[in-house]
Amino acid sequence: MIVQACLNGARPAGFHPKLPFAAAAVAQDAVLCVAAGANELHVHPRDEAGLESLFAVDDTVTALRTACPGTLIGVSTGEWIEQDRDRTCAAIESWSERPDYASVNLSETDAPDVMATLTRRGIGIEAGLATAGDAARFVALPDRPSPLRILIEIEEQEPEAAFAAADAISDVLADAGLRRPILLHGFDAMAWPFVERAFERGWSTRIGLEDGRHLPDGTLASDNADLVRHAVALRARAA
C-alpha cells in the first residue's frame, strides 16, 4: 500500500498558501513529502505563467529527479491542459525527461490515443476511472494496454454515493478479470474517507493539496507534507 503525494493538480494559486507551482517549488515540496513518508509523487507541471502545461514536464521532472532520486514520478494528461489531442500527443512525444507514469482519464474521448502514445514512449499508465462507465470502456478497449495501476478517483461528495461509485468500478474490474494494483482516492470532503477505505481494502491511495487542504480533524493542513504525515499514520494503524 503506497501513499502517493499529489502536490498541486489544477488548484488555483489562492487555494492554499503553500501550493507549489514552479518546478523549483515543486521539487522543494516533494523533498518534504518524501521525508514525511510519501512513496511516489504526482504533479501537474506549470509553465512560467503558472498555467498547467504538458510542455513543462521536462523542467519539472528534471527538478524532481534531482531532488528526490529514486522516487517514482507521475504527471496528469488531462484533456483540459492542452485542449487538443494532437497537442497532447505532441507534448508527450517531446518529453526528453520522461516521467515514470502518467494518468489518463477514461472519461475523455482521446484516452486511447493518449495511452497509445505513452506506451510507445515507454511511460507507464495510470488508468483513471471515475465511473463504472469509464471502467466498462477501459476493459472493452480492443488494444487495451496493461496499466501500471488502476486509479479509482471519485468526485462525489456524499459518502453513500461516493462509496457506491467506487464499488461499482471495482465490480466491473472484477467481472472482467482485470487484476492490477489499485489506487483509490477522493476529493475535498471525501479525501480522507477514501484514504481510510483504501487501507481497509489493502489498496494504495494518495493525498495532497490536489485532493484537499484539510486534515482528518477538519483543520487546515500546513502543507503537502502535513497531509502525507497523517495518511502515513493512518496506514500504520491499518496495517
Buried (B, 14 or more C-beta within 10 A) or exposed (E): BBBBBBBBBEBEEEBBEBBBBBBEBBBEBBBBBBEBBBBBBBBBBBBEEEEBBBBBBBBBBBBBBEBBEEBBBBBBBBBEBBEEBEEBBBBBEEBEBBBBBBBBBBBBEBBBBBBBBBBEBEBBBBBBBBBBBBBBBBBEEEEBBEBBBBBBBBEBEEBEEBBBBBEBBBEBBEEBEBEEBBBBBBBEBBBBBBBBBBBEBEBBBBBBBBBBBBBBEEEEBEBBBBBBBBBBEBBEEBE
